[in-house]
Amino acid sequence: MATIGPVQLTVTPNLDNRVVNVSYTIAFSAFDVTTNLPYSQFVRLFGDDTSVAGDPISAAPDDAILDLVVNSIRANGQTSQAVTLTRTLGKSRLNEDTNDAPNPDEIRAKVRGHDPGGLTRRPASLRLRTAEKVVHALIKAGHLKTFTAPNPVNRCPEQIISHEEMDRFCREYVSLFLLAEERGKRFRRLLKELAAQGIEPALDQEKTGARFYARCDVILVSQ
């Protein structure tokens, strides 16, 4: 999962305006780089009035001032990405404490990256070492359960496989190709060894489009 480094915020006076600069670095995991998993990037400028020394209780809550960016971001082959956002605002725009509470304006920035909570077909196919159409077939046959979530780019609903569901499937089943990769064997040789021991695919190959074996069936096959 991607992580966000320390957030740096500066507010520089420019006549009657204020130049707001927010910078941070997003670090992508190896899985993010491999699958190019999309994340929603959300940056909000807000007045920090809760639990700030010198501020009375009446100063709360934290008031949202401006959403600097709401978009989608991917690794695109990179392990990290530096982000810098700059906006020029009128001085009065940062005066978020307009009530009678005797508290100064404390301006901070919140940066949030949202993981949709699972995998779309493409990342799922990479993890299973198979084609997207096979993942589609596994979903259609009920072997992989999904939920619907909006795409972070176009907001259209799409099917998502939760990480927990993918972990469950990988614990229970393995494709012939991935099993051969794990054993360091050519898949045709492994297929013959499995057939010789009477081990058949656990899932209907005609419905899934690939050979998937139960992990419990192949655990004793020669390494």
SEMARKE-642663 format. One record per residue (C-alpha): residue number from 1; residue in three letters; x, y negated, z negated. Coordinates in steps of 0.02 Angstrom, whole numbers, m for minus. Each point is the difference from the previous one (the first is absolute). Example, Ala and Ser with C-alpha at 12.3 -4.5 7.8 and 13.67 -1.06 7.14 Angstrom:
% residues 2
<rec seq="1" type="ALA" X="615" Y="225" Z="m390"/>
<rec seq="2" type="SER" X="69" Y="m172" Z="33"/>
% end
This chain:
% residues 223
<rec seq="1" type="MET" X="0" Y="0" Z="0"/>
<rec seq="2" type="ALA" X="59" Y="m177" Z="38"/>
<rec seq="3" type="THR" X="54" Y="m110" Z="m146"/>
<rec seq="4" type="ILE" X="11" Y="m189" Z="m15"/>
<rec seq="5" type="GLY" X="153" Y="m84" Z="m75"/>
<rec seq="6" type="PRO" X="3" Y="m155" Z="m112"/>
<rec seq="7" type="VAL" X="m109" Y="m141" Z="65"/>
<rec seq="8" type="GLN" X="85" Y="m171" Z="14"/>
<rec seq="9" type="LEU" X="m110" Y="m156" Z="2"/>
<rec seq="10" type="THR" X="58" Y="m179" Z="28"/>
<rec seq="11" type="VAL" X="m105" Y="m158" Z="12"/>
<rec seq="12" type="THR" X="93" Y="m148" Z="77"/>
<rec seq="13" type="PRO" X="m71" Y="m179" Z="m2"/>
<rec seq="14" type="ASN" X="m15" Y="m84" Z="171"/>
<rec seq="15" type="LEU" X="m84" Y="m170" Z="m20"/>
<rec seq="16" type="ASP" X="m183" Y="38" Z="m42"/>
<rec seq="17" type="ASN" X="20" Y="182" Z="53"/>
<rec seq="18" type="ARG" X="78" Y="152" Z="m78"/>
<rec seq="19" type="VAL" X="96" Y="131" Z="99"/>
<rec seq="20" type="VAL" X="m36" Y="172" Z="m72"/>
<rec seq="21" type="ASN" X="123" Y="139" Z="39"/>
<rec seq="22" type="VAL" X="m27" Y="182" Z="m50"/>
<rec seq="23" type="SER" X="131" Y="133" Z="36"/>
<rec seq="24" type="TYR" X="20" Y="184" Z="m43"/>
<rec seq="25" type="THR" X="65" Y="162" Z="73"/>
<rec seq="26" type="ILE" X="m102" Y="155" Z="41"/>
<rec seq="27" type="ALA" X="95" Y="165" Z="m18"/>
<rec seq="28" type="PHE" X="m70" Y="145" Z="102"/>
<rec seq="29" type="SER" X="18" Y="182" Z="m50"/>
<rec seq="30" type="ALA" X="65" Y="133" Z="119"/>
<rec seq="31" type="PHE" X="m180" Y="58" Z="22"/>
<rec seq="32" type="ASP" X="m53" Y="m177" Z="49"/>
<rec seq="33" type="VAL" X="138" Y="m8" Z="130"/>
<rec seq="34" type="THR" X="m42" Y="171" Z="72"/>
<rec seq="35" type="THR" X="m188" Y="m23" Z="8"/>
<rec seq="36" type="ASN" X="m9" Y="m189" Z="26"/>
<rec seq="37" type="LEU" X="m141" Y="m2" Z="m128"/>
<rec seq="38" type="PRO" X="m93" Y="m168" Z="1"/>
<rec seq="39" type="TYR" X="m16" Y="m103" Z="m158"/>
<rec seq="40" type="SER" X="m110" Y="m150" Z="m33"/>
<rec seq="41" type="GLN" X="106" Y="m149" Z="m54"/>
<rec seq="42" type="PHE" X="m89" Y="m124" Z="m113"/>
<rec seq="43" type="VAL" X="80" Y="m159" Z="m70"/>
<rec seq="44" type="ARG" X="m98" Y="m119" Z="m111"/>
<rec seq="45" type="LEU" X="52" Y="m165" Z="m80"/>
<rec seq="46" type="PHE" X="m84" Y="m26" Z="m168"/>
<rec seq="47" type="GLY" X="3" Y="m104" Z="m157"/>
<rec seq="48" type="ASP" X="70" Y="99" Z="m146"/>
<rec seq="49" type="ASP" X="m101" Y="m50" Z="m153"/>
<rec seq="50" type="THR" X="m22" Y="164" Z="m92"/>
<rec seq="51" type="SER" X="119" Y="42" Z="m143"/>
<rec seq="52" type="VAL" X="115" Y="m146" Z="44"/>
<rec seq="53" type="ALA" X="86" Y="m83" Z="m149"/>
<rec seq="54" type="GLY" X="m79" Y="m168" Z="m40"/>
<rec seq="55" type="ASP" X="m161" Y="33" Z="95"/>
<rec seq="56" type="PRO" X="m161" Y="8" Z="m103"/>
<rec seq="57" type="ILE" X="m125" Y="141" Z="31"/>
<rec seq="58" type="SER" X="m112" Y="m127" Z="88"/>
<rec seq="59" type="ALA" X="132" Y="m18" Z="138"/>
<rec seq="60" type="ALA" X="m36" Y="174" Z="66"/>
<rec seq="61" type="PRO" X="m40" Y="84" Z="116"/>
<rec seq="62" type="ASP" X="135" Y="4" Z="134"/>
<rec seq="63" type="ASP" X="m67" Y="m100" Z="147"/>
<rec seq="64" type="ALA" X="34" Y="57" Z="178"/>
<rec seq="65" type="ILE" X="70" Y="m142" Z="105"/>
<rec seq="66" type="LEU" X="38" Y="75" Z="169"/>
<rec seq="67" type="ASP" X="23" Y="166" Z="89"/>
<rec seq="68" type="LEU" X="165" Y="m21" Z="94"/>
<rec seq="69" type="VAL" X="m12" Y="159" Z="102"/>
<rec seq="70" type="VAL" X="m112" Y="151" Z="19"/>
<rec seq="71" type="ASN" X="61" Y="118" Z="135"/>
<rec seq="72" type="SER" X="71" Y="171" Z="38"/>
<rec seq="73" type="ILE" X="183" Y="46" Z="m8"/>
<rec seq="74" type="ARG" X="97" Y="157" Z="52"/>
<rec seq="75" type="ALA" X="180" Y="59" Z="m16"/>
<rec seq="76" type="ASN" X="25" Y="7" Z="189"/>
<rec seq="77" type="GLY" X="159" Y="100" Z="m25"/>
<rec seq="78" type="GLN" X="70" Y="m116" Z="m135"/>
<rec seq="79" type="THR" X="38" Y="48" Z="m181"/>
<rec seq="80" type="SER" X="m37" Y="m176" Z="m61"/>
<rec seq="81" type="GLN" X="m71" Y="m165" Z="59"/>
<rec seq="82" type="ALA" X="28" Y="m174" Z="m68"/>
<rec seq="83" type="VAL" X="m156" Y="m108" Z="m3"/>
<rec seq="84" type="THR" X="m2" Y="m191" Z="m12"/>
<rec seq="85" type="LEU" X="m161" Y="m100" Z="1"/>
<rec seq="86" type="THR" X="m5" Y="m189" Z="7"/>
<rec seq="87" type="ARG" X="m152" Y="m114" Z="m13"/>
<rec seq="88" type="THR" X="m15" Y="m188" Z="m20"/>
<rec seq="89" type="LEU" X="m144" Y="m53" Z="m113"/>
<rec seq="90" type="GLY" X="m66" Y="m165" Z="m63"/>
<rec seq="91" type="LYS" X="56" Y="m37" Z="m178"/>
<rec seq="92" type="SER" X="m180" Y="0" Z="m61"/>
<rec seq="93" type="ARG" X="m22" Y="178" Z="67"/>
<rec seq="94" type="LEU" X="116" Y="64" Z="m137"/>
<rec seq="95" type="ASN" X="m94" Y="m91" Z="m136"/>
<rec seq="96" type="GLU" X="m100" Y="153" Z="m50"/>
<rec seq="97" type="ASP" X="m30" Y="m52" Z="m180"/>
<rec seq="98" type="THR" X="m143" Y="m122" Z="20"/>
<rec seq="99" type="ASN" X="m90" Y="30" Z="m165"/>
<rec seq="100" type="ASP" X="28" Y="m94" Z="m161"/>
<rec seq="101" type="ALA" X="123" Y="126" Z="m73"/>
<rec seq="102" type="PRO" X="169" Y="m79" Z="m38"/>
<rec seq="103" type="ASN" X="105" Y="120" Z="102"/>
<rec seq="104" type="PRO" X="124" Y="m29" Z="142"/>
<rec seq="105" type="ASP" X="m7" Y="82" Z="171"/>
<rec seq="106" type="GLU" X="98" Y="163" Z="4"/>
<rec seq="107" type="ILE" X="8" Y="66" Z="178"/>
<rec seq="108" type="ARG" X="45" Y="179" Z="39"/>
<rec seq="109" type="ALA" X="m14" Y="120" Z="145"/>
<rec seq="110" type="LYS" X="m70" Y="177" Z="m1"/>
<rec seq="111" type="VAL" X="56" Y="122" Z="133"/>
<rec seq="112" type="ARG" X="m91" Y="163" Z="23"/>
<rec seq="113" type="GLY" X="22" Y="141" Z="123"/>
<rec seq="114" type="HIS" X="m146" Y="118" Z="20"/>
<rec seq="115" type="ASP" X="23" Y="182" Z="46"/>
<rec seq="116" type="PRO" X="m162" Y="69" Z="75"/>
<rec seq="117" type="GLY" X="22" Y="145" Z="m120"/>
<rec seq="118" type="GLY" X="42" Y="133" Z="127"/>
<rec seq="119" type="LEU" X="48" Y="44" Z="177"/>
<rec seq="120" type="THR" X="m79" Y="m25" Z="169"/>
<rec seq="121" type="ARG" X="18" Y="135" Z="132"/>
<rec seq="122" type="ARG" X="169" Y="m57" Z="67"/>
<rec seq="123" type="PRO" X="95" Y="0" Z="m167"/>
<rec seq="124" type="ALA" X="m89" Y="161" Z="m48"/>
<rec seq="125" type="SER" X="56" Y="85" Z="161"/>
<rec seq="126" type="LEU" X="181" Y="m51" Z="m35"/>
<rec seq="127" type="ARG" X="m6" Y="74" Z="m173"/>
<rec seq="128" type="LEU" X="m76" Y="162" Z="63"/>
<rec seq="129" type="ARG" X="119" Y="6" Z="150"/>
<rec seq="130" type="THR" X="m145" Y="19" Z="119"/>
<rec seq="131" type="ALA" X="m102" Y="m99" Z="127"/>
<rec seq="132" type="GLU" X="m133" Y="m129" Z="m42"/>
<rec seq="133" type="LYS" X="m131" Y="106" Z="88"/>
<rec seq="134" type="VAL" X="40" Y="142" Z="m121"/>
<rec seq="135" type="VAL" X="m29" Y="m116" Z="m148"/>
<rec seq="136" type="HIS" X="m164" Y="m52" Z="80"/>
<rec seq="137" type="ALA" X="m47" Y="184" Z="17"/>
<rec seq="138" type="LEU" X="46" Y="36" Z="m182"/>
<rec seq="139" type="ILE" X="m112" Y="m144" Z="m55"/>
<rec seq="140" type="LYS" X="m142" Y="56" Z="113"/>
<rec seq="141" type="ALA" X="12" Y="178" Z="m66"/>
<rec seq="142" type="GLY" X="m6" Y="m62" Z="m180"/>
<rec seq="143" type="HIS" X="176" Y="53" Z="m47"/>
<rec seq="144" type="LEU" X="52" Y="m180" Z="m33"/>
<rec seq="145" type="LYS" X="m121" Y="m113" Z="m93"/>
<rec seq="146" type="THR" X="m2" Y="m186" Z="43"/>
<rec seq="147" type="PHE" X="m77" Y="m163" Z="m57"/>
<rec seq="148" type="THR" X="m38" Y="m156" Z="101"/>
<rec seq="149" type="ALA" X="94" Y="m164" Z="m25"/>
<rec seq="150" type="PRO" X="19" Y="m158" Z="107"/>
<rec seq="151" type="ASN" X="153" Y="m13" Z="111"/>
<rec seq="152" type="PRO" X="112" Y="m138" Z="m73"/>
<rec seq="153" type="VAL" X="23" Y="m78" Z="173"/>
<rec seq="154" type="ASN" X="m168" Y="4" Z="88"/>
<rec seq="155" type="ARG" X="m110" Y="43" Z="m152"/>
<rec seq="156" type="CYS" X="m83" Y="141" Z="97"/>
<rec seq="157" type="PRO" X="m41" Y="153" Z="m106"/>
<rec seq="158" type="GLU" X="118" Y="148" Z="18"/>
<rec seq="159" type="GLN" X="23" Y="170" Z="m78"/>
<rec seq="160" type="ILE" X="129" Y="11" Z="m139"/>
<rec seq="161" type="ILE" X="73" Y="158" Z="m78"/>
<rec seq="162" type="SER" X="44" Y="m33" Z="m181"/>
<rec seq="163" type="HIS" X="177" Y="40" Z="m58"/>
<rec seq="164" type="GLU" X="m72" Y="123" Z="m125"/>
<rec seq="165" type="GLU" X="m97" Y="90" Z="136"/>
<rec seq="166" type="MET" X="153" Y="10" Z="112"/>
<rec seq="167" type="ASP" X="104" Y="67" Z="m145"/>
<rec seq="168" type="ARG" X="m133" Y="132" Z="m33"/>
<rec seq="169" type="PHE" X="m3" Y="56" Z="181"/>
<rec seq="170" type="CYS" X="190" Y="10" Z="8"/>
<rec seq="171" type="ARG" X="4" Y="105" Z="m158"/>
<rec seq="172" type="GLU" X="m126" Y="123" Z="72"/>
<rec seq="173" type="TYR" X="47" Y="6" Z="185"/>
<rec seq="174" type="VAL" X="149" Y="m18" Z="115"/>
<rec seq="175" type="SER" X="10" Y="m5" Z="189"/>
<rec seq="176" type="LEU" X="107" Y="124" Z="94"/>
<rec seq="177" type="PHE" X="111" Y="m142" Z="65"/>
<rec seq="178" type="LEU" X="28" Y="m75" Z="m173"/>
<rec seq="179" type="LEU" X="30" Y="171" Z="m79"/>
<rec seq="180" type="ALA" X="131" Y="38" Z="132"/>
<rec seq="181" type="GLU" X="81" Y="m168" Z="m37"/>
<rec seq="182" type="GLU" X="2" Y="37" Z="m186"/>
<rec seq="183" type="ARG" X="76" Y="173" Z="28"/>
<rec seq="184" type="GLY" X="125" Y="m59" Z="131"/>
<rec seq="185" type="LYS" X="m67" Y="122" Z="130"/>
<rec seq="186" type="ARG" X="m67" Y="m12" Z="176"/>
<rec seq="187" type="PHE" X="m188" Y="0" Z="m8"/>
<rec seq="188" type="ARG" X="m18" Y="142" Z="127"/>
<rec seq="189" type="ARG" X="112" Y="113" Z="m104"/>
<rec seq="190" type="LEU" X="m94" Y="m44" Z="m158"/>
<rec seq="191" type="LEU" X="m166" Y="33" Z="88"/>
<rec seq="192" type="LYS" X="60" Y="177" Z="41"/>
<rec seq="193" type="GLU" X="55" Y="29" Z="m180"/>
<rec seq="194" type="LEU" X="m168" Y="m56" Z="m67"/>
<rec seq="195" type="ALA" X="m94" Y="109" Z="124"/>
<rec seq="196" type="ALA" X="110" Y="149" Z="m44"/>
<rec seq="197" type="GLN" X="m53" Y="m18" Z="m181"/>
<rec seq="198" type="GLY" X="m182" Y="m17" Z="47"/>
<rec seq="199" type="ILE" X="m11" Y="m182" Z="m52"/>
<rec seq="200" type="GLU" X="m128" Y="m97" Z="100"/>
<rec seq="201" type="PRO" X="m42" Y="m186" Z="m1"/>
<rec seq="202" type="ALA" X="m117" Y="m46" Z="m142"/>
<rec seq="203" type="LEU" X="m95" Y="m129" Z="104"/>
<rec seq="204" type="ASP" X="m90" Y="30" Z="164"/>
<rec seq="205" type="GLN" X="127" Y="m44" Z="134"/>
<rec seq="206" type="GLU" X="m134" Y="m28" Z="131"/>
<rec seq="207" type="LYS" X="m78" Y="m135" Z="m109"/>
<rec seq="208" type="THR" X="159" Y="m83" Z="m63"/>
<rec seq="209" type="GLY" X="109" Y="15" Z="155"/>
<rec seq="210" type="ALA" X="150" Y="60" Z="m101"/>
<rec seq="211" type="ARG" X="55" Y="144" Z="m110"/>
<rec seq="212" type="PHE" X="m18" Y="m38" Z="m186"/>
<rec seq="213" type="TYR" X="47" Y="131" Z="m128"/>
<rec seq="214" type="ALA" X="m44" Y="11" Z="m184"/>
<rec seq="215" type="ARG" X="155" Y="m40" Z="m104"/>
<rec seq="216" type="CYS" X="m40" Y="146" Z="m114"/>
<rec seq="217" type="ASP" X="5" Y="120" Z="150"/>
<rec seq="218" type="VAL" X="170" Y="m53" Z="67"/>
<rec seq="219" type="ILE" X="93" Y="m24" Z="m164"/>
<rec seq="220" type="LEU" X="73" Y="176" Z="9"/>
<rec seq="221" type="VAL" X="51" Y="m9" Z="182"/>
<rec seq="222" type="SER" X="189" Y="16" Z="18"/>
<rec seq="223" type="GLN" X="90" Y="m164" Z="m22"/>
% end
